[in-house]
């Protein structure tokens, strides 16, 4: 698999992981507006962190596992 295709696949997977984490956190956004805003902020921060971590992991894995 070419390097660019491997990185695109890794990016798609990391976005999916981040979205899954955000959906899981957003399920707790119930109640008053302050709680909803706090949960939304936590979900956003978690999605960014997980997205960066998963992107680095899957990107490095794709580069090491690619076959020429």
N, CA, C and O atoms as a Tripos MOL2 file, in Angstrom:
@<TRIPOS>MOLECULE
protein
  272   271    68     0     0
PROTEIN
NO_CHARGES

@<TRIPOS>ATOM
      1 N           0.8560   -1.1730    0.0000 N.3       1 UNK1
      2 CA          0.0000    0.0000    0.0000 C.3       1 UNK1
      3 C           0.9030    1.2370    0.0000 C.2       1 UNK1
      4 O           1.8320    1.3200    0.8030 O.2       1 UNK1
      5 N           0.6420    2.1900   -0.8840 N.am      2 UNK2
      6 CA          1.4500    3.4110   -0.9070 C.3       2 UNK2
      7 C           1.3340    4.1840    0.4000 C.2       2 UNK2
      8 O           0.3470    4.0780    1.1280 O.2       2 UNK2
      9 N           2.3630    4.9540    0.6680 N.am      3 UNK3
     10 CA          2.4320    5.7090    1.9140 C.3       3 UNK3
     11 C           1.2290    6.6390    2.0890 C.2       3 UNK3
     12 O           0.6750    6.7250    3.1850 O.2       3 UNK3
     13 N           0.8180    7.3340    1.0310 N.am      4 UNK4
     14 CA         -0.2920    8.2830    1.1570 C.3       4 UNK4
     15 C          -1.6130    7.5750    1.4570 C.2       4 UNK4
     16 O          -2.4060    8.0770    2.2530 O.2       4 UNK4
     17 N          -1.8620    6.4260    0.8400 N.am      5 UNK5
     18 CA         -3.1030    5.6870    1.1140 C.3       5 UNK5
     19 C          -3.1110    5.1640    2.5460 C.2       5 UNK5
     20 O          -4.1490    5.1600    3.2080 O.2       5 UNK5
     21 N          -1.9530    4.7250    3.0180 N.am      6 UNK6
     22 CA         -1.8670    4.2260    4.3940 C.3       6 UNK6
     23 C          -2.1660    5.3350    5.3860 C.2       6 UNK6
     24 O          -2.8420    5.1050    6.3900 O.2       6 UNK6
     25 N          -1.6670    6.5410    5.1150 N.am      7 UNK7
     26 CA         -1.9170    7.6580    6.0250 C.3       7 UNK7
     27 C          -3.3700    8.1150    5.9670 C.2       7 UNK7
     28 O          -3.9300    8.4980    6.9940 O.2       7 UNK7
     29 N          -3.9870    8.0830    4.7990 N.am      8 UNK8
     30 CA         -5.4030    8.4480    4.6830 C.3       8 UNK8
     31 C          -6.2540    7.4640    5.4620 C.2       8 UNK8
     32 O          -7.1800    7.8660    6.1670 O.2       8 UNK8
     33 N          -5.9500    6.1840    5.3430 N.am      9 UNK9
     34 CA         -6.6920    5.1610    6.0740 C.3       9 UNK9
     35 C          -6.5190    5.3470    7.5830 C.2       9 UNK9
     36 O          -7.4740    5.1930    8.3440 O.2       9 UNK9
     37 N          -5.2950    5.6790    8.0120 N.am     10 UNK10
     38 CA         -5.0410    5.9120    9.4350 C.3      10 UNK10
     39 C          -5.8170    7.1250    9.9280 C.2      10 UNK10
     40 O          -6.3480    7.1070   11.0380 O.2      10 UNK10
     41 N          -5.8900    8.1800    9.1190 N.am     11 UNK11
     42 CA         -6.6260    9.3810    9.5090 C.3      11 UNK11
     43 C          -8.1200    9.0810    9.6370 C.2      11 UNK11
     44 O          -8.7670    9.5400   10.5780 O.2      11 UNK11
     45 N          -8.6630    8.3220    8.7020 N.am     12 UNK12
     46 CA        -10.0770    7.9590    8.7690 C.3      12 UNK12
     47 C         -10.3780    7.1730   10.0360 C.2      12 UNK12
     48 O         -11.4020    7.3990   10.6810 O.2      12 UNK12
     49 N          -9.4950    6.2570   10.3920 N.am     13 UNK13
     50 CA         -9.7150    5.4370   11.5790 C.3      13 UNK13
     51 C          -9.6310    6.2930   12.8450 C.2      13 UNK13
     52 O         -10.4330    6.1160   13.7630 O.2      13 UNK13
     53 N          -8.6690    7.2180   12.9020 N.am     14 UNK14
     54 CA         -8.5350    8.0480   14.1020 C.3      14 UNK14
     55 C          -9.7250    8.9840   14.2710 C.2      14 UNK14
     56 O         -10.1320    9.2600   15.3990 O.2      14 UNK14
     57 N         -10.2930    9.4790   13.1670 N.am     15 UNK15
     58 CA        -11.4780   10.3300   13.2520 C.3      15 UNK15
     59 C         -12.6640    9.5290   13.7790 C.2      15 UNK15
     60 O         -13.4550   10.0370   14.5740 O.2      15 UNK15
     61 N         -12.7870    8.2910   13.3410 N.am     16 UNK16
     62 CA        -13.8720    7.4270   13.8130 C.3      16 UNK16
     63 C         -13.7510    7.1800   15.3160 C.2      16 UNK16
     64 O         -14.7460    7.2270   16.0400 O.2      16 UNK16
     65 N         -12.5340    6.9190   15.7790 N.am     17 UNK17
     66 CA        -12.3190    6.6770   17.2130 C.3      17 UNK17
     67 C         -12.6840    7.9210   18.0170 C.2      17 UNK17
     68 O         -13.3460    7.8140   19.0490 O.2      17 UNK17
     69 N         -12.2610    9.1000   17.5590 N.am     18 UNK18
     70 CA        -12.5680   10.3420   18.2720 C.3      18 UNK18
     71 C         -14.0690   10.6100   18.2990 C.2      18 UNK18
     72 O         -14.6030   11.0520   19.3170 O.2      18 UNK18
     73 N         -14.7480   10.3450   17.1890 N.am     19 UNK19
     74 CA        -16.1990   10.5550   17.1330 C.3      19 UNK19
     75 C         -16.9300    9.6030   18.0700 C.2      19 UNK19
     76 O         -17.9130    9.9900   18.7040 O.2      19 UNK19
     77 N         -16.4620    8.3680   18.1640 N.am     20 UNK20
     78 CA        -17.0760    7.4020   19.0850 C.3      20 UNK20
     79 C         -16.9290    7.8490   20.5290 C.2      20 UNK20
     80 O         -17.8620    7.7140   21.3200 O.2      20 UNK20
     81 N         -15.7600    8.3820   20.8790 N.am     21 UNK21
     82 CA        -15.5400    8.8770   22.2440 C.3      21 UNK21
     83 C         -16.4600   10.0560   22.5270 C.2      21 UNK21
     84 O         -17.0630   10.1400   23.5970 O.2      21 UNK21
     85 N         -16.5650   10.9620   21.5660 N.am     22 UNK22
     86 CA        -17.4120   12.1380   21.7600 C.3      22 UNK22
     87 C         -18.8770   11.7430   21.9250 C.2      22 UNK22
     88 O         -19.5810   12.3130   22.7590 O.2      22 UNK22
     89 N         -19.3410   10.7760   21.1430 N.am     23 UNK23
     90 CA        -20.7310   10.3210   21.2720 C.3      23 UNK23
     91 C         -20.9810    9.7150   22.6430 C.2      23 UNK23
     92 O         -22.0380    9.9250   23.2380 O.2      23 UNK23
     93 N         -20.0160    8.9670   23.1410 N.am     24 UNK24
     94 CA        -20.1690    8.3510   24.4550 C.3      24 UNK24
     95 C         -20.2690    9.3810   25.5690 C.2      24 UNK24
     96 O         -21.0480    9.2120   26.5060 O.2      24 UNK24
     97 N         -19.4930   10.4350   25.4720 N.am     25 UNK25
     98 CA        -19.5410   11.4890   26.4940 C.3      25 UNK25
     99 C         -20.8120   12.3150   26.3480 C.2      25 UNK25
    100 O         -21.4420   12.6700   27.3440 O.2      25 UNK25
    101 N         -21.1880   12.6180   25.1210 N.am     26 UNK26
    102 CA        -22.3610   13.4650   24.8830 C.3      26 UNK26
    103 C         -23.6510   12.8140   25.3670 C.2      26 UNK26
    104 O         -24.6510   13.5070   25.5580 O.2      26 UNK26
    105 N         -23.6520   11.5170   25.5670 N.am     27 UNK27
    106 CA        -24.8400   10.8300   26.0670 C.3      27 UNK27
    107 C         -25.1950   11.2900   27.4840 C.2      27 UNK27
    108 O         -26.3300   11.1110   27.9250 O.2      27 UNK27
    109 N         -24.2330   11.8820   28.2000 N.am     28 UNK28
    110 CA        -24.4760   12.3510   29.5590 C.3      28 UNK28
    111 C         -24.9470   13.8070   29.6010 C.2      28 UNK28
    112 O         -25.1660   14.3400   30.6890 O.2      28 UNK28
    113 N         -25.1080   14.4550   28.4620 N.am     29 UNK29
    114 CA        -25.5050   15.8680   28.4190 C.3      29 UNK29
    115 C         -27.0050   16.0030   28.6310 C.2      29 UNK29
    116 O         -27.7670   16.1730   27.6790 O.2      29 UNK29
    117 N         -27.4120   15.9250   29.8700 N.am     30 UNK30
    118 CA        -28.8260   16.0570   30.2350 C.3      30 UNK30
    119 C         -28.9290   17.0440   31.3930 C.2      30 UNK30
    120 O         -27.9970   17.1810   32.1860 O.2      30 UNK30
    121 N         -30.0330   17.7100   31.4850 N.am     31 UNK31
    122 CA        -30.2520   18.5890   32.6310 C.3      31 UNK31
    123 C         -30.1370   20.0520   32.2720 C.2      31 UNK31
    124 O         -30.4860   20.4700   31.1680 O.2      31 UNK31
    125 N         -29.6400   20.8270   33.2270 N.am     32 UNK32
    126 CA        -29.5950   22.2740   33.0480 C.3      32 UNK32
    127 C         -28.5370   22.6840   32.0160 C.2      32 UNK32
    128 O         -27.6410   21.8970   31.7090 O.2      32 UNK32
    129 N         -28.6310   23.8910   31.4850 N.am     33 UNK33
    130 CA        -27.7090   24.3400   30.4400 C.3      33 UNK33
    131 C         -26.2340   24.3150   30.8450 C.2      33 UNK33
    132 O         -25.3660   24.0330   30.0180 O.2      33 UNK33
    133 N         -25.9510   24.6090   32.1100 N.am     34 UNK34
    134 CA        -24.5550   24.5990   32.5530 C.3      34 UNK34
    135 C         -23.9590   23.1900   32.4550 C.2      34 UNK34
    136 O         -22.8010   23.0340   32.0670 O.2      34 UNK34
    137 N         -24.7260   22.1890   32.7970 N.am     35 UNK35
    138 CA        -24.2660   20.8090   32.6960 C.3      35 UNK35
    139 C         -24.0420   20.4250   31.2400 C.2      35 UNK35
    140 O         -23.0590   19.7640   30.9060 O.2      35 UNK35
    141 N         -24.9580   20.8440   30.3810 N.am     36 UNK36
    142 CA        -24.8300   20.5190   28.9600 C.3      36 UNK36
    143 C         -23.5760   21.1670   28.3840 C.2      36 UNK36
    144 O         -22.8540   20.5300   27.6160 O.2      36 UNK36
    145 N         -23.3040   22.4180   28.7400 N.am     37 UNK37
    146 CA        -22.1060   23.1000   28.2510 C.3      37 UNK37
    147 C         -20.8520   22.4350   28.7870 C.2      37 UNK37
    148 O         -19.8820   22.2630   28.0480 O.2      37 UNK37
    149 N         -20.8530   22.0590   30.0490 N.am     38 UNK38
    150 CA        -19.6830   21.3980   30.6340 C.3      38 UNK38
    151 C         -19.4170   20.0560   29.9680 C.2      38 UNK38
    152 O         -18.2660   19.7300   29.6770 O.2      38 UNK38
    153 N         -20.4500   19.2830   29.7240 N.am     39 UNK39
    154 CA        -20.2890   17.9890   29.0720 C.3      39 UNK39
    155 C         -19.8290   18.1730   27.6300 C.2      39 UNK39
    156 O         -18.9990   17.4060   27.1420 O.2      39 UNK39
    157 N         -20.3580   19.1780   26.9510 N.am     40 UNK40
    158 CA        -19.9370   19.4460   25.5700 C.3      40 UNK40
    159 C         -18.4650   19.8370   25.5240 C.2      40 UNK40
    160 O         -17.7370   19.4030   24.6310 O.2      40 UNK40
    161 N         -18.0230   20.6500   26.4720 N.am     41 UNK41
    162 CA        -16.6170   21.0310   26.5240 C.3      41 UNK41
    163 C         -15.7350   19.8160   26.7960 C.2      41 UNK41
    164 O         -14.6850   19.6570   26.1730 O.2      41 UNK41
    165 N         -16.1540   18.9730   27.7110 N.am     42 UNK42
    166 CA        -15.3910   17.7550   28.0000 C.3      42 UNK42
    167 C         -15.3400   16.8430   26.7880 C.2      42 UNK42
    168 O         -14.3040   16.2440   26.4980 O.2      42 UNK42
    169 N         -16.4540   16.7370   26.0810 N.am     43 UNK43
    170 CA        -16.4920   15.8900   24.8870 C.3      43 UNK43
    171 C         -15.5680   16.4340   23.8070 C.2      43 UNK43
    172 O         -14.8840   15.6670   23.1300 O.2      43 UNK43
    173 N         -15.5430   17.7320   23.6450 N.am     44 UNK44
    174 CA        -14.6540   18.3410   22.6530 C.3      44 UNK44
    175 C         -13.1930   18.1300   22.9850 C.2      44 UNK44
    176 O         -12.3990   17.7840   22.1110 O.2      44 UNK44
    177 N         -12.8340   18.3330   24.2360 N.am     45 UNK45
    178 CA        -11.4470   18.1320   24.6600 C.3      45 UNK45
    179 C         -11.0510   16.6690   24.5200 C.2      45 UNK45
    180 O          -9.9540   16.3630   24.0530 O.2      45 UNK45
    181 N         -11.9280   15.7740   24.9160 N.am     46 UNK46
    182 CA        -11.6370   14.3450   24.7920 C.3      46 UNK46
    183 C         -11.5030   13.9360   23.3340 C.2      46 UNK46
    184 O         -10.6230   13.1470   22.9920 O.2      46 UNK46
    185 N         -12.3670   14.4630   22.4700 N.am     47 UNK47
    186 CA        -12.2990   14.1120   21.0510 C.3      47 UNK47
    187 C         -10.9940   14.5840   20.4350 C.2      47 UNK47
    188 O         -10.3920   13.8670   19.6360 O.2      47 UNK47
    189 N         -10.5490   15.7790   20.7950 N.am     48 UNK48
    190 CA         -9.2860   16.2870   20.2710 C.3      48 UNK48
    191 C          -8.1190   15.4370   20.7660 C.2      48 UNK48
    192 O          -7.2460   15.0550   19.9880 O.2      48 UNK48
    193 N          -8.1110   15.1460   22.0580 N.am     49 UNK49
    194 CA         -7.0320   14.3350   22.6210 C.3      49 UNK49
    195 C          -6.9790   12.9400   22.0380 C.2      49 UNK49
    196 O          -5.9140   12.4500   21.6610 O.2      49 UNK49
    197 N          -8.1290   12.3090   21.9680 N.am     50 UNK50
    198 CA         -8.1840   10.9550   21.4060 C.3      50 UNK50
    199 C          -7.8490   10.9860   19.9200 C.2      50 UNK50
    200 O          -7.1530   10.1020   19.4190 O.2      50 UNK50
    201 N          -8.3400   11.9950   19.2190 N.am     51 UNK51
    202 CA         -8.0380   12.1070   17.7910 C.3      51 UNK51
    203 C          -6.5570   12.2630   17.5310 C.2      51 UNK51
    204 O          -6.0140   11.6270   16.6270 O.2      51 UNK51
    205 N          -5.9020   13.0970   18.3060 N.am     52 UNK52
    206 CA         -4.4520   13.2750   18.1400 C.3      52 UNK52
    207 C          -3.6910   12.0030   18.4970 C.2      52 UNK52
    208 O          -2.7800   11.5910   17.7790 O.2      52 UNK52
    209 N          -4.0690   11.3960   19.5950 N.am     53 UNK53
    210 CA         -3.3870   10.1620   20.0080 C.3      53 UNK53
    211 C          -3.6130    9.0260   19.0280 C.2      53 UNK53
    212 O          -2.6710    8.3310   18.6460 O.2      53 UNK53
    213 N          -4.8560    8.8370   18.6230 N.am     54 UNK54
    214 CA         -5.1600    7.7660   17.6690 C.3      54 UNK54
    215 C          -4.5220    8.0530   16.3180 C.2      54 UNK54
    216 O          -4.0430    7.1370   15.6490 O.2      54 UNK54
    217 N          -4.5130    9.3230   15.9110 N.am     55 UNK55
    218 CA         -3.8820    9.6830   14.6480 C.3      55 UNK55
    219 C          -2.3950    9.3800   14.6490 C.2      55 UNK55
    220 O          -1.8590    8.8590   13.6720 O.2      55 UNK55
    221 N          -1.7330    9.7070   15.7430 N.am     56 UNK56
    222 CA         -0.3050    9.4070   15.8490 C.3      56 UNK56
    223 C          -0.0580    7.9020   15.8570 C.2      56 UNK56
    224 O           0.8570    7.4130   15.1940 O.2      56 UNK56
    225 N          -0.8680    7.1760   16.6030 N.am     57 UNK57
    226 CA         -0.7010    5.7260   16.6910 C.3      57 UNK57
    227 C          -0.9520    5.0490   15.3490 C.2      57 UNK57
    228 O          -0.1130    4.2930   14.8600 O.2      57 UNK57
    229 N          -2.1260    5.3290   14.7520 N.am     58 UNK58
    230 CA         -2.4640    4.6500   13.5060 C.3      58 UNK58
    231 C          -1.6010    5.1360   12.3480 C.2      58 UNK58
    232 O          -1.3180    4.3720   11.4250 O.2      58 UNK58
    233 N          -1.1840    6.3880   12.3850 N.am     59 UNK59
    234 CA         -0.2880    6.8880   11.3430 C.3      59 UNK59
    235 C           1.0700    6.2070   11.4030 C.2      59 UNK59
    236 O           1.6050    5.7790   10.3800 O.2      59 UNK59
    237 N           1.6230    6.1090   12.5990 N.am     60 UNK60
    238 CA          2.9170    5.4320   12.7570 C.3      60 UNK60
    239 C           2.7880    3.9530   12.4130 C.2      60 UNK60
    240 O           3.6680    3.3840   11.7660 O.2      60 UNK60
    241 N           1.7130    3.3410   12.8370 N.am     61 UNK61
    242 CA          1.4950    1.9210   12.5430 C.3      61 UNK61
    243 C           1.3900    1.6900   11.0350 C.2      61 UNK61
    244 O           1.9430    0.7260   10.5060 O.2      61 UNK61
    245 N           0.6700    2.5890   10.3480 N.am     62 UNK62
    246 CA          0.5170    2.4540    8.9000 C.3      62 UNK62
    247 C           1.8590    2.5960    8.1900 C.2      62 UNK62
    248 O           2.1320    1.8940    7.2170 O.2      62 UNK62
    249 N           2.6840    3.4980    8.6770 N.am     63 UNK63
    250 CA          3.9920    3.6830    8.0420 C.3      63 UNK63
    251 C           4.8990    2.4810    8.2820 C.2      63 UNK63
    252 O           5.6460    2.0820    7.3880 O.2      63 UNK63
    253 N           4.8410    1.9090    9.4600 N.am     64 UNK64
    254 CA          5.6820    0.7550    9.7540 C.3      64 UNK64
    255 C           5.1700   -0.5190    9.0730 C.2      64 UNK64
    256 O           5.9580   -1.3860    8.6970 O.2      64 UNK64
    257 N           3.8610   -0.6240    8.9180 N.am     65 UNK65
    258 CA          3.2810   -1.8490    8.3620 C.3      65 UNK65
    259 C           3.1520   -1.8520    6.8480 C.2      65 UNK65
    260 O           2.8660   -2.8910    6.2530 O.2      65 UNK65
    261 N           3.3600   -0.6980    6.2200 N.am     66 UNK66
    262 CA          3.1480   -0.6510    4.7680 C.3      66 UNK66
    263 C           4.1690   -1.5450    4.0590 C.2      66 UNK66
    264 O           5.3090   -1.7020    4.4970 O.2      66 UNK66
    265 N           3.7180   -2.1100    2.9700 N.am     67 UNK67
    266 CA          4.5780   -2.9880    2.1870 C.3      67 UNK67
    267 C           4.8470   -2.3220    0.8560 C.2      67 UNK67
    268 O           3.9440   -1.7630    0.2330 O.2      67 UNK67
    269 N           6.0830   -2.3830    0.4270 N.am     68 UNK68
    270 CA          6.4260   -1.7550   -0.8490 C.3      68 UNK68
    271 C           6.6190   -2.8130   -1.9030 C.2      68 UNK68
    272 O           6.9140   -2.4910   -3.0540 O.2      68 UNK68
@<TRIPOS>BOND
     1     1     2 1
     2     2     3 1
     3     3     4 2
     4     3     5 am
     5     5     6 1
     6     6     7 1
     7     7     8 2
     8     7     9 am
     9     9    10 1
    10    10    11 1
    11    11    12 2
    12    11    13 am
    13    13    14 1
    14    14    15 1
    15    15    16 2
    16    15    17 am
    17    17    18 1
    18    18    19 1
    19    19    20 2
    20    19    21 am
    21    21    22 1
    22    22    23 1
    23    23    24 2
    24    23    25 am
    25    25    26 1
    26    26    27 1
    27    27    28 2
    28    27    29 am
    29    29    30 1
    30    30    31 1
    31    31    32 2
    32    31    33 am
    33    33    34 1
    34    34    35 1
    35    35    36 2
    36    35    37 am
    37    37    38 1
    38    38    39 1
    39    39    40 2
    40    39    41 am
    41    41    42 1
    42    42    43 1
    43    43    44 2
    44    43    45 am
    45    45    46 1
    46    46    47 1
    47    47    48 2
    48    47    49 am
    49    49    50 1
    50    50    51 1
    51    51    52 2
    52    51    53 am
    53    53    54 1
    54    54    55 1
    55    55    56 2
    56    55    57 am
    57    57    58 1
    58    58    59 1
    59    59    60 2
    60    59    61 am
    61    61    62 1
    62    62    63 1
    63    63    64 2
    64    63    65 am
    65    65    66 1
    66    66    67 1
    67    67    68 2
    68    67    69 am
    69    69    70 1
    70    70    71 1
    71    71    72 2
    72    71    73 am
    73    73    74 1
    74    74    75 1
    75    75    76 2
    76    75    77 am
    77    77    78 1
    78    78    79 1
    79    79    80 2
    80    79    81 am
    81    81    82 1
    82    82    83 1
    83    83    84 2
    84    83    85 am
    85    85    86 1
    86    86    87 1
    87    87    88 2
    88    87    89 am
    89    89    90 1
    90    90    91 1
    91    91    92 2
    92    91    93 am
    93    93    94 1
    94    94    95 1
    95    95    96 2
    96    95    97 am
    97    97    98 1
    98    98    99 1
    99    99   100 2
   100    99   101 am
   101   101   102 1
   102   102   103 1
   103   103   104 2
   104   103   105 am
   105   105   106 1
   106   106   107 1
   107   107   108 2
   108   107   109 am
   109   109   110 1
   110   110   111 1
   111   111   112 2
   112   111   113 am
   113   113   114 1
   114   114   115 1
   115   115   116 2
   116   115   117 am
   117   117   118 1
   118   118   119 1
   119   119   120 2
   120   119   121 am
   121   121   122 1
   122   122   123 1
   123   123   124 2
   124   123   125 am
   125   125   126 1
   126   126   127 1
   127   127   128 2
   128   127   129 am
   129   129   130 1
   130   130   131 1
   131   131   132 2
   132   131   133 am
   133   133   134 1
   134   134   135 1
   135   135   136 2
   136   135   137 am
   137   137   138 1
   138   138   139 1
   139   139   140 2
   140   139   141 am
   141   141   142 1
   142   142   143 1
   143   143   144 2
   144   143   145 am
   145   145   146 1
   146   146   147 1
   147   147   148 2
   148   147   149 am
   149   149   150 1
   150   150   151 1
   151   151   152 2
   152   151   153 am
   153   153   154 1
   154   154   155 1
   155   155   156 2
   156   155   157 am
   157   157   158 1
   158   158   159 1
   159   159   160 2
   160   159   161 am
   161   161   162 1
   162   162   163 1
   163   163   164 2
   164   163   165 am
   165   165   166 1
   166   166   167 1
   167   167   168 2
   168   167   169 am
   169   169   170 1
   170   170   171 1
   171   171   172 2
   172   171   173 am
   173   173   174 1
   174   174   175 1
   175   175   176 2
   176   175   177 am
   177   177   178 1
   178   178   179 1
   179   179   180 2
   180   179   181 am
   181   181   182 1
   182   182   183 1
   183   183   184 2
   184   183   185 am
   185   185   186 1
   186   186   187 1
   187   187   188 2
   188   187   189 am
   189   189   190 1
   190   190   191 1
   191   191   192 2
   192   191   193 am
   193   193   194 1
   194   194   195 1
   195   195   196 2
   196   195   197 am
   197   197   198 1
   198   198   199 1
   199   199   200 2
   200   199   201 am
   201   201   202 1
   202   202   203 1
   203   203   204 2
   204   203   205 am
   205   205   206 1
   206   206   207 1
   207   207   208 2
   208   207   209 am
   209   209   210 1
   210   210   211 1
   211   211   212 2
   212   211   213 am
   213   213   214 1
   214   214   215 1
   215   215   216 2
   216   215   217 am
   217   217   218 1
   218   218   219 1
   219   219   220 2
   220   219   221 am
   221   221   222 1
   222   222   223 1
   223   223   224 2
   224   223   225 am
   225   225   226 1
   226   226   227 1
   227   227   228 2
   228   227   229 am
   229   229   230 1
   230   230   231 1
   231   231   232 2
   232   231   233 am
   233   233   234 1
   234   234   235 1
   235   235   236 2
   236   235   237 am
   237   237   238 1
   238   238   239 1
   239   239   240 2
   240   239   241 am
   241   241   242 1
   242   242   243 1
   243   243   244 2
   244   243   245 am
   245   245   246 1
   246   246   247 1
   247   247   248 2
   248   247   249 am
   249   249   250 1
   250   250   251 1
   251   251   252 2
   252   251   253 am
   253   253   254 1
   254   254   255 1
   255   255   256 2
   256   255   257 am
   257   257   258 1
   258   258   259 1
   259   259   260 2
   260   259   261 am
   261   261   262 1
   262   262   263 1
   263   263   264 2
   264   263   265 am
   265   265   266 1
   266   266   267 1
   267   267   268 2
   268   267   269 am
   269   269   270 1
   270   270   271 1
   271   271   272 2
@<TRIPOS>SUBSTRUCTURE
     1 UNK1         2 RESIDUE 1 A UNK
     2 UNK2         6 RESIDUE 1 A UNK
     3 UNK3        10 RESIDUE 1 A UNK
     4 UNK4        14 RESIDUE 1 A UNK
     5 UNK5        18 RESIDUE 1 A UNK
     6 UNK6        22 RESIDUE 1 A UNK
     7 UNK7        26 RESIDUE 1 A UNK
     8 UNK8        30 RESIDUE 1 A UNK
     9 UNK9        34 RESIDUE 1 A UNK
    10 UNK10       38 RESIDUE 1 A UNK
    11 UNK11       42 RESIDUE 1 A UNK
    12 UNK12       46 RESIDUE 1 A UNK
    13 UNK13       50 RESIDUE 1 A UNK
    14 UNK14       54 RESIDUE 1 A UNK
    15 UNK15       58 RESIDUE 1 A UNK
    16 UNK16       62 RESIDUE 1 A UNK
    17 UNK17       66 RESIDUE 1 A UNK
    18 UNK18       70 RESIDUE 1 A UNK
    19 UNK19       74 RESIDUE 1 A UNK
    20 UNK20       78 RESIDUE 1 A UNK
    21 UNK21       82 RESIDUE 1 A UNK
    22 UNK22       86 RESIDUE 1 A UNK
    23 UNK23       90 RESIDUE 1 A UNK
    24 UNK24       94 RESIDUE 1 A UNK
    25 UNK25       98 RESIDUE 1 A UNK
    26 UNK26      102 RESIDUE 1 A UNK
    27 UNK27      106 RESIDUE 1 A UNK
    28 UNK28      110 RESIDUE 1 A UNK
    29 UNK29      114 RESIDUE 1 A UNK
    30 UNK30      118 RESIDUE 1 A UNK
    31 UNK31      122 RESIDUE 1 A UNK
    32 UNK32      126 RESIDUE 1 A UNK
    33 UNK33      130 RESIDUE 1 A UNK
    34 UNK34      134 RESIDUE 1 A UNK
    35 UNK35      138 RESIDUE 1 A UNK
    36 UNK36      142 RESIDUE 1 A UNK
    37 UNK37      146 RESIDUE 1 A UNK
    38 UNK38      150 RESIDUE 1 A UNK
    39 UNK39      154 RESIDUE 1 A UNK
    40 UNK40      158 RESIDUE 1 A UNK
    41 UNK41      162 RESIDUE 1 A UNK
    42 UNK42      166 RESIDUE 1 A UNK
    43 UNK43      170 RESIDUE 1 A UNK
    44 UNK44      174 RESIDUE 1 A UNK
    45 UNK45      178 RESIDUE 1 A UNK
    46 UNK46      182 RESIDUE 1 A UNK
    47 UNK47      186 RESIDUE 1 A UNK
    48 UNK48      190 RESIDUE 1 A UNK
    49 UNK49      194 RESIDUE 1 A UNK
    50 UNK50      198 RESIDUE 1 A UNK
    51 UNK51      202 RESIDUE 1 A UNK
    52 UNK52      206 RESIDUE 1 A UNK
    53 UNK53      210 RESIDUE 1 A UNK
    54 UNK54      214 RESIDUE 1 A UNK
    55 UNK55      218 RESIDUE 1 A UNK
    56 UNK56      222 RESIDUE 1 A UNK
    57 UNK57      226 RESIDUE 1 A UNK
    58 UNK58      230 RESIDUE 1 A UNK
    59 UNK59      234 RESIDUE 1 A UNK
    60 UNK60      238 RESIDUE 1 A UNK
    61 UNK61      242 RESIDUE 1 A UNK
    62 UNK62      246 RESIDUE 1 A UNK
    63 UNK63      250 RESIDUE 1 A UNK
    64 UNK64      254 RESIDUE 1 A UNK
    65 UNK65      258 RESIDUE 1 A UNK
    66 UNK66      262 RESIDUE 1 A UNK
    67 UNK67      266 RESIDUE 1 A UNK
    68 UNK68      270 RESIDUE 1 A UNK
